[in-house]
């Protein structure tokens, strides 16, 4: 089963990623900045990391089809001054 995980670079996101993988799911992680995320080579084939800005509608087209569930753990703190 393929799951979408936003906020994978956060404390909760990293732990959620491991739990989902332990349950046998394939995970698509959306990351604002790929340079802030590194995964152990043993996770190759189990996760897909895509750079997406969830505030940019065009960016959402990068999310692949076939997602069967989603976990939204977004952290808007970096955009707090925009509100």
Helices and strands as residue ranges (DSSP letters): E 2-6, H 11-22, E 26-31, G 34-36, G 41-43, E 47-51, G 57-62, E 69-72, G 76-82
